[in-house]
Amino acid sequence: MREAVSEPPREPPLHTVLRWWGGAVLAVGLTVAALIYAFAPSDEGIDAAREIARGRMYQHNLELMGGKAGALMADFNEWFAGLWHGRPLAYTVATLAVVIALGCFAAARLMSEPPGNARD
């Protein structure tokens, strides 16, 4: 009597795995972004430090010490730091999720096409 030899399970191709990861990153990222947006506190009250930083005298002093570049770097630093708090964090997470998912989808598409395939 002949015994049936079972083959080990085949792994899916890498481009299929990348598509699944891209979909998972997109779903989880957008879900987390929606939760952050829903539970983030509103930005109605501007704190005193931010109000001082927007004052003319503060901007003037920054320009005296660091020139226009120093003032621009301070503005950039304030903007970048603001991306990681409250509702802007939700937009940041959603954007990162979409970009990473698109990267996975693009890599999967490139891997799934056979080499030398000419497009018309």
The 8 nearest C-alpha neighbors of each residue, nearest first, counted from 0:
[[1, 2, 3, 4, 5, 6, 7, 8],
 [0, 2, 3, 4, 5, 6, 7, 8],
 [3, 1, 4, 0, 5, 6, 7, 8],
 [4, 2, 5, 1, 6, 0, 7, 8],
 [5, 3, 2, 6, 1, 7, 8, 0],
 [4, 6, 3, 7, 8, 2, 9, 1],
 [5, 7, 8, 4, 9, 3, 10, 2],
 [6, 8, 9, 5, 10, 4, 11, 3],
 [9, 7, 6, 10, 5, 11, 4, 12],
 [10, 8, 7, 11, 6, 12, 5, 13],
 [9, 11, 12, 8, 13, 7, 16, 15],
 [10, 12, 9, 15, 13, 16, 14, 8],
 [13, 11, 15, 14, 10, 16, 111, 17],
 [12, 14, 16, 15, 17, 11, 107, 110],
 [13, 15, 107, 17, 16, 12, 110, 111],
 [16, 14, 18, 13, 17, 12, 19, 11],
 [15, 17, 13, 19, 14, 18, 20, 12],
 [18, 16, 20, 14, 15, 19, 107, 103],
 [19, 17, 21, 15, 16, 20, 104, 107],
 [18, 20, 16, 22, 17, 21, 23, 15],
 [21, 19, 23, 17, 22, 18, 24, 16],
 [22, 20, 100, 18, 103, 24, 19, 23],
 [21, 23, 25, 19, 20, 24, 26, 18],
 [22, 24, 20, 26, 25, 21, 27, 19],
 [25, 23, 21, 27, 22, 26, 28, 100],
 [24, 26, 22, 28, 96, 23, 100, 27],
 [27, 25, 23, 29, 28, 24, 22, 30],
 [26, 28, 30, 24, 29, 25, 23, 31],
 [29, 27, 96, 31, 25, 30, 26, 24],
 [28, 30, 32, 93, 26, 31, 27, 25],
 [31, 29, 27, 33, 32, 28, 26, 34],
 [30, 32, 34, 28, 33, 29, 27, 35],
 [33, 31, 89, 29, 35, 30, 34, 93],
 [34, 32, 36, 30, 31, 35, 37, 29],
 [35, 33, 37, 31, 36, 32, 38, 30],
 [34, 36, 32, 38, 89, 33, 37, 39],
 [35, 37, 33, 86, 89, 39, 34, 38],
 [38, 36, 34, 35, 39, 33, 86, 32],
 [37, 39, 35, 36, 34, 40, 85, 33],
 [40, 38, 85, 36, 35, 86, 37, 41],
 [41, 39, 85, 38, 42, 86, 37, 36],
 [40, 42, 43, 39, 85, 86, 44, 38],
 [43, 41, 44, 40, 45, 85, 86, 39],
 [42, 44, 41, 45, 40, 46, 85, 86],
 [45, 43, 42, 46, 41, 47, 40, 50],
 [46, 44, 43, 47, 49, 50, 42, 48],
 [45, 47, 48, 49, 44, 50, 51, 42],
 [46, 48, 50, 49, 51, 45, 52, 44],
 [49, 47, 51, 50, 46, 52, 45, 53],
 [48, 50, 52, 51, 47, 46, 53, 45],
 [49, 51, 47, 53, 48, 52, 46, 54],
 [50, 52, 48, 54, 53, 49, 47, 57],
 [53, 51, 49, 50, 54, 57, 48, 58],
 [52, 54, 50, 51, 49, 55, 57, 58],
 [55, 53, 51, 57, 52, 56, 58, 50],
 [56, 54, 58, 57, 59, 53, 52, 60],
 [55, 57, 59, 58, 54, 60, 61, 53],
 [56, 58, 60, 59, 54, 55, 52, 61],
 [59, 57, 61, 55, 56, 60, 62, 54],
 [58, 60, 56, 62, 57, 61, 55, 63],
 [61, 59, 63, 57, 62, 58, 56, 64],
 [62, 60, 58, 64, 59, 63, 70, 65],
 [61, 63, 66, 59, 65, 60, 67, 64],
 [64, 62, 60, 61, 66, 65, 59, 67],
 [63, 65, 61, 62, 66, 60, 69, 59],
 [66, 64, 69, 62, 61, 63, 68, 67],
 [65, 67, 62, 69, 68, 63, 64, 70],
 [66, 68, 70, 69, 62, 71, 65, 61],
 [67, 69, 71, 66, 70, 72, 65, 62],
 [70, 68, 65, 72, 66, 67, 71, 73],
 [69, 71, 73, 67, 68, 72, 61, 62],
 [72, 70, 68, 74, 73, 69, 75, 67],
 [71, 73, 75, 69, 74, 70, 76, 68],
 [72, 74, 76, 70, 71, 75, 69, 77],
 [75, 73, 71, 77, 72, 76, 78, 70],
 [76, 74, 72, 78, 73, 77, 79, 71],
 [75, 77, 73, 79, 74, 78, 72, 80],
 [76, 78, 74, 80, 75, 79, 81, 73],
 [77, 79, 75, 81, 76, 80, 74, 82],
 [80, 78, 76, 81, 82, 77, 75, 83],
 [81, 79, 77, 82, 78, 83, 76, 84],
 [80, 82, 78, 79, 83, 84, 77, 87],
 [83, 81, 87, 88, 79, 80, 84, 91],
 [82, 84, 88, 81, 80, 87, 85, 79],
 [85, 83, 88, 81, 82, 87, 86, 80],
 [86, 84, 39, 88, 87, 40, 83, 89],
 [85, 87, 89, 88, 36, 39, 84, 90],
 [86, 88, 90, 82, 89, 85, 91, 84],
 [89, 87, 83, 91, 86, 84, 82, 90],
 [88, 90, 32, 86, 92, 36, 87, 35],
 [91, 89, 87, 93, 88, 92, 94, 86],
 [90, 92, 88, 94, 89, 93, 95, 87],
 [91, 93, 95, 89, 94, 90, 32, 96],
 [94, 92, 96, 90, 29, 32, 91, 95],
 [93, 95, 91, 97, 96, 92, 90, 98],
 [94, 96, 98, 92, 97, 93, 99, 91],
 [97, 95, 28, 93, 99, 25, 94, 98],
 [96, 98, 100, 94, 95, 99, 25, 101],
 [97, 99, 101, 95, 100, 96, 94, 102],
 [100, 98, 102, 96, 101, 97, 95, 103],
 [101, 99, 21, 103, 97, 102, 98, 25],
 [102, 100, 104, 98, 103, 99, 105, 97],
 [101, 103, 99, 105, 100, 104, 106, 98],
 [104, 102, 100, 21, 106, 101, 105, 17],
 [103, 105, 101, 107, 102, 106, 18, 21],
 [104, 106, 108, 102, 107, 103, 101, 109],
 [107, 105, 109, 103, 108, 104, 102, 110],
 [108, 106, 14, 104, 110, 105, 109, 17],
 [109, 107, 105, 111, 106, 110, 104, 112],
 [108, 110, 106, 107, 111, 112, 105, 14],
 [111, 109, 107, 108, 112, 14, 106, 113],
 [110, 112, 108, 109, 14, 107, 113, 15],
 [113, 111, 110, 109, 114, 108, 116, 115],
 [112, 114, 116, 111, 115, 110, 109, 117],
 [115, 113, 116, 112, 117, 110, 111, 109],
 [114, 116, 117, 113, 112, 118, 109, 111],
 [115, 117, 114, 113, 118, 112, 119, 111],
 [118, 116, 115, 119, 114, 113, 112, 109],
 [119, 117, 116, 115, 112, 114, 113, 109],
 [118, 117, 116, 115, 112, 114, 113, 109]]
